[in-house]
Amino acid sequence: MLGFLTCSLPLKASETADLSMLLHQLEQVSPQLRVDKANIDESRAGIDKASSEYWGRITLYGQDIHYNNNRLVSPLAPPVNFSQVAVDSNQYSYGANLSLPLDINGKITAKVHAQQHLNEASHFAYANSRLQLFSQAVFLYRSLQQLSGVRDALNKQHQALLEHYRVTETAIKVGRLAKVELLRIKAEIKAVEGQLAAVNGDDARLRASLAALLNQAQYTKLIIQAKTTPTPLTANNEKLLQQRPDIQRFNRLTKAEKESAQGAYRDWLPSLSVQANVAENSGYNGDGSGVWSVVGQLDWELWDGGRRTAQINQAHAKIQAVQQQKVLAANQAKAEFDAARAGWTASQRQYEAAQAGLQAAIETEKIQSDRYQNGRLSSVDLLDAESALAKARSSLSSAIATWWLADDQLNLALGKEPQAYRLQAGNSQ
């Protein structure tokens, strides 16, 4: 049995607005989703095409036949003397023909049902592609949130170092500190600036990937850090995994192939059709002659050289292939859920550790700052405390973003959209 599902505390609108807008925009502009929508339209047309066979065909025709051999237009046996030849070498006729299959063997019905299942499968293919795109988008966005927290912490550390640099310069001038203290601060400043450059480089790379995903030239929106955290909801419900669109797609493909197999079986049965014909004939004397006919035709093909047997075998092979693909998809879904659940738990613990680390770093920095103000601590030790505080703030911000990413991935593993998308969708209704 699966352990638990998750839902999350209500997010602040400012924390979800950009991500929600991004996901809804992605849904509209993605070329992949447009391809899937075109496949839906194609499969829907396939249903109409298969259903049209119920209504048969009406054909208008005209014939102009010219014979060049007297044996085709004259009697071949006595009596040989006719006052008028019964037929002429030039024959003209025009009219309409109606052919209506009665589908007593159910072959047309099997085709229609197969197309209906294929149409449903194309809808699930679209839903699965949509979730896959959402997974890519939330990974990039949450990664940008992580970098945003790291950048903020580094900027604060950089500002503190610059302030220390100014204070140390003054202290060196009056002879209170040695110049080596200033060199240490310079080295710290350069190290932080190097880290900021690396963060900015990663930020540019992630924004470029996000812009490509959105089919845009660039993505320049400000990233708002998450402050709230997910919370678990205990619920044992393994059926949700079976409702994932990728698994449902294979269910529909299996049904479509089974209907194709049924169609191959039904091709062994007799077929019945009705044909009606209305014709106007003109011949040797130019006078018209209207003729109509109604024909009921029963066909039963007894030998086809193995064609129908091959079709049945082919359909069964496809059924086996699709069923095995479904097994693979189900195993993958279970693995994704287990990994997402483990990641969610690990992210929760990482957040709790980061939160405790931040509290400890705040207390340490406060104590060290007081000692420095009282002249009982060197600037080097204070710098170490401030650096630890900046790293603790960075770790906490990253832990929140990582936790939300794990929550998004858990929802996606269950075949559900990220919470930000669903909240926005609910608000728009």
N, C-alpha and C positions, 0 to 999 in steps of 0.2 A: 504494500500500500504506500501511496505517496504521503509525505509528511505533512506539509502545510502549503497553503496558498498565501498570497500576501495582498493586502490592500494598504493604502497609505493615508496618513493624516492629510487633511485638506491643505493644499499648497497655497502660498500667497500668490495672488494674481501676477505680481511682478516677477516671481520666480518661474512662472510657467508660460507667460505670454509669448515670449520669443520662441521658445521651443515648440509650443503649440502651433504658432503661426508657421514655423519652419516645416513641421510635419504636414500640416494641411496644404501648404504651398507645394511641398514635394509630391503630394498625392496628385496635384493638378498638372505638374510640369514634367514628371518623370517620363522619358521616352519608353522605358521598359513597361510601365503601366499602360501607356498608350498602345503598345504592341499587344498586351494582354486584353485590353478593351476591344481591339480589332479582332482578336481571336474569339472573343465572346460574340461579336456581331457575326463573324463567319459561321460559328456553330449555330447561332440562331437562324441564319439563312439556311443552314443544312436541315433544320427541322422543317422549315417551310418547303424546301425542295422535296424531302421525303414525304411530307403530307400531301403534296400536290399529286402524287400518284393515285390517291384515292379518287380523284375527280376525272381521271382519264385524259383524253386528248380529243380536240375537234380540229380537223384538218380540212382546209379548202384546197381543191385541186382542179387542174385543167389539163386535158390530154389532147394532143394532136398527133395522130398516128398515120404514117404513110407507108403502104406496102408496095413493093416492086415486083412481086411474084404473083402470077395469075392463080396459082394453086391456093393462095391465101384468100382469094376473093371470088373464086368460081368453084362450083361443085366438082368433086373428084369422081363421081359415079353417075350412071344414067338415072333419070332422063337428062339429056344434055341440052335440050332446047327449053329455054326460059324466056318468057316474054319480057322479064326484067330481072337483072341480076340482084340477088338478095343483099349483097354487101358491096361496098365500094372500096377502092384502094386508099381513099382518104377518110379517116375516121376522126370525129371530134366529139369530145365529151367534157363536161365540167360538173362539179358538184361539191358535196361536203361529206366527210366521214367522221363518225363519232365512235371512239373505242373506250369502253369503260370496264376496268378490271373489278371483279367482285371480292377479291382477296379472301377466298374461302380457306386458303392455307395459312393466312396470317403473316405472310412474308413482308407485306408493306408495313403492317403494324410493328413488326420486329425492327424494321429500319427506322421507323419514327421513334420508337422507344430508345433505340441505340443513340440516335441523334440528340434526344432530350437529355440522356445521361452525359453525353459529351458536352452539351451546353452547360450542364451543372458543373462538370469537371473544369470547364474553362473559367467559370466564376470562382471556383476555389483556387485555381492557378493564379488568378488576379489577386485574390486575398493573400495568398502565400507570398507572392512577389512584393506586395505592399508591406507586409510585415518584415520581410528581409530588408527592404529599403529603410523602413523605420529603424531597424536594428543598426544599420550603418550610420544613419543620421544621429541617433541618440548617442552612439559611441563617440562620434566626432564632437558633438555639442558638449557632452559631459567631460570629454578630455579638455575642451577649451575652458570649461568651468574650473577644472583642476589647475590648469595653467594660470587662470585668472587669480586664484587664491595664492598660488606660489608667487606670482608677480607682485601682488599686494604686500605679501610678507617681505619680499626682497626689497621693495621700494621703502617700506618702513625701516628696514635694517639699513638701507643705504642712507636715508635721511639721518638716522641716528649716528652713523659713522661720520657723515659730513659734519655734524654738530660736534662730535668728539674731536674731529680733526681741527676745527676752529679753536676749541677749548685747549687742546694740546699745544697748538701753535703759540697761543698766548702764554701757557705755562712754561714752554721752553724759553721764550723771550725773557721771562722774569727769573729763569733759572730753577724753577720748581721741578721740571722733568727733563730727562735725558732725550736726546734726539732719536734714540732707538724706538721710543714709544711712538713717535710720529711715523717712522718707517713701518711699524707693525700696522698702524691704522691705514696707511696707504695700501699696504698689501691686502688688507681686509676689503677696502673699497674696490680695488681692482678685481678681487675674487667675486664680490657681489655683482659688479658690473658685467663680468664674464657670465655669471649665472643668468643675469637678466637678458643678455644677448642670446643665450641658448634658449631661454623661455620664449623670447620674441620670435626666434627662428622656428621653434616648434609650433607656435601660434600661427605663423604665416602658412606653414605647411598644412595644418589642420583646416585653416580657413580656405585654402585653395582646394582641398579635397571636398569640403562642404559646398563650396561654390560650384564645383564640377557636378556634384550630386544634384544640385538645384538647377543645373543648366544655366548658371549665371557667370558673369565675368569675374566677380569677386563677392566676398561676404564680409561686410565691414561692421555689422551691428555689434553694439556693446553686449558683452556677455555678463549676465547677472548671476552672481553666485547663489547657490541654494543655501538656505539657513535652516529650514525644517528638515526633518528626517523621516524615513519610512518607518512603518510599524507593522508587525506581523499579525495575521489573523489565522488562527488555527482552523483548518478544515480539511478533512480527508475526502478527496473526490478525484479518483483516477479517471473518471469519464471525461474530464476536461481535456486531457491529452488526446483522447480519441476524436475530439471535436476540432482539433487543429486543421487548418485548411489543407495542408499538404497531405494529411492522412485521408481527409474527406475526398480529396481529389482522386486518390487511388481507389477509394470505394466506388466512386461514380465511374471511373474507367473500367473497373471490374464488371460493373453492371452493364456498361456499354458493350464490352466484349462478349458477355453472356448472351445479350440480345443478338449480337452478330452471329453467334453460334446457333441460336434458335432460328435465325433467318436461314442459315445454311441447312439446318434440319428440315425446315418447312419447305425448302425448295424441292424436296423429294416428293411432296404431295402434289395432287393435281391442281391446276390453276383454271379458273373460269373467268371468261370475259364476254361482254356483249358488244357487238358492233352494229351500228346503224349507218346506212349509206343512202344518200339521195343524189341522183345523177341526171343530167340532161344530155342526151346523145343526139348527134347529127351525123348523117351519112350520105348515101348516094343521092338522095332526092332533096336534101336540104331541109326536110321537115324534122322538127324536134320530137323527141320521145322521152318523156319523164319516167324514171325508174327509181323505186326505193326498195330497200331491203333491210331486214333485221336478222342478225346472225348471232346465235349463242354458241360459243366455242369452248370446249373442254379439252385442255392439254394435259398430258401426263408423260413427262420425259422419263423413259425407262433406262436409257443408256447415255452417258455423257463422257465416257472415257476417264472417269475418276475425278472430274472437276469438283463435284459437290463434296466428295469425301475429302479431297485436299482442302477445300474451304473450311470444313468442320475441323480438321486437324490443325489448320492454321489458327482458327479462332480459339481452340483449346490451348494452343501454345501461347497465344497472347494473354489468355486468362492467367496461365501459370506465371508468366513473366510479370504481369501487373501485380499479382498477389505477392510475389516475392519482393517486388519494389515496395509494396505496402509494409511488409515485414521489416525491411531495411529502414523505412521512414519511421515506423513505430519505435524501433530500437534507437534510432537517432533522436527521436523526440524524448524518449525516456532518459537518454544520456544527457541531452541538453537541459532537461528539467533538473536532473540530479546535480549537474555542474552548476546551474544557476542557483539552485537552493543552497549548495555548499558555498558558492560565492557570496550569496546574500548573508549567510551566517558569518562568514569570515569578515565581510565588510562591516557588519554590525560590531563585531569585536574590535576591528581596527579603529572604528570611530570611538568606541568607548576608551580604548587605549590612548588615542590621540587627545581625547577630551581630558583624561587624567593627566597626560603629559603636559598639556597646555596649562592646566591649573598649577602644576608643580613648577613649570617654567615661569609663570607669572609671579608666584611667591618667591622663587629664587631671585628673579630680576629685581623685585622690590627690595629684598634684603640686601642684595649686592649694591643696589643704587644708594640705599641709606648708608651703607658702610663706606661707599666711595665719597659721598657728600661729607662724611665725618672724617675723611682722611685716613681711614683704616683699610683701604683696598686700593689696589693699583687699577689703572684704566684698562690694562690687559685683562684682568679678571672680570671687570665690568663688561668689556666687549664680549667675552665668552658667554656671559649670562644673557646679554642682549641677542647674541647670535642664536643661542639655544631657544630663546623666546620666539624669534622670527621663524625658526624651523618648526617649532611647535604649532604656531599659527598656520603655517603652510601645511603641516601634516593634517591638522583638523579640517581645513578647507578641502584638501584633497580627499580626506576620508568621507566627508559628506557627499562630494560629487561621485566618489567611487561607490558609495552605498546606493545612491540613486541610480547609478548605471546598473548595479546589480539588481535593483528592483525593476528597472525597465527590462533587463534581460530575462528576469523571471516571468514577467508578464508575457513577453514575446515567446518564451518557451511554452507557455500555456495557450498560445494562439490568440493572445489579446494584445491590443494596442498599448503603448506606454500611457501611464496615467495622465500625463500632460495633454495628450491628444484626446483622451476620453473626457476629461474635465471640460475642455474647450468645446467639444462636440455637444456635451450636455448643456453648456451655457448658451449655445447658439440655437437650441431648440425652443 
